[in-house]
Amino acid sequence: LSDEERTEYADTIQRNTALLMYQVNSVLDLSRLEAGMTKWQLADCDLIELLQQSISKACYLHPALSLHHSLPPAPFMVHTDPLRMQQLLESILCGIEVGLLATGEVTLTVDIKDSTLHGTIFGSPLARAEEQNQRHNLRHRINQLTLAYFGGSYVIDFATQTIKFTYPANPS
């Protein structure tokens, strides 16, 4: 094999290994969520700040992604698992495909009504019907169960390429 072929094959093996690890970890995560066995690392945090960090990371890692956003200026304090919430937010902003750069236009709008944060993401790679696969379905279910645990909701509309989610300040 030539050096070019070796590099190409090694890259393919590395990418497929990362995809397989993502799939296995997602299935384990989903199983724990469904069984109520998830170990949460809870802390008080500002959900608006987590959104800002997720937006910054998405813009840095995916320069071909045109990300527009409208966030409230005031903090929105919640008791949550910051790492899991950041993973959720990043997945809905730029998708989950390991090793692929997200492209296209994504618009995030966040409002706060009645002590509940309401987020709408238009154009998310996770909401594009033509890009749906098993990994996306797993991520949707993990996102739904994660938000439900904290009293929120997560709804996908493939026809309009929209994901809507809610997160209450004080879950009941």
HUMOVEN-V26069 format. One record per backbone hydrogen bond with DSSP energy under -0.5 kcal/mol. CO is the residue of the C=O (numbers start at 1). NH is the residue of the N-H. Records with the same first field share a line. If there is no record, write none. Layout:
CO->NH  NH
This chain:
2->6
3->7
4->8
5->9
6->10
7->11
8->12
9->13
10->14
11->15
12->16
13->17
14->18
15->19
16->20
17->21
18->22
19->23
20->24
21->25
22->26
23->27
24->28
25->29
26->30
27->31
28->32
29->33
30->34
31->35
32->36  37  38
33->36
38->40
40->42
41->82
43->80
45->47  78
46->50
47->51
48->52
49->53
50->54
51->55
52->56
53->57
54->58
55->59
56->60
57->61
58->62
62->65
64->66  104
65->67
66->68  106
68->108
70->110
76->47
78->45  80
80->43  82
81->85
82->86
83->87
84->88
85->89
86->90
87->91
88->92
89->93
90->94
91->95
97->100
104->66
106->68
107->122
108->70
109->120
111->113  118
113->116
115->169
116->113
117->119  167
118->111
119->165
120->109  122
121->163
122->107
124->127
125->128
127->129
128->131
129->132
133->137
134->138
135->139
136->140
137->141
138->142
139->143
140->144
141->145
142->146
143->147
144->148
145->149
146->150
147->152
148->151
153->166
155->164
157->160  161  162
158->129
161->123  124
162->157
163->121
164->155
165->119
166->153
167->117
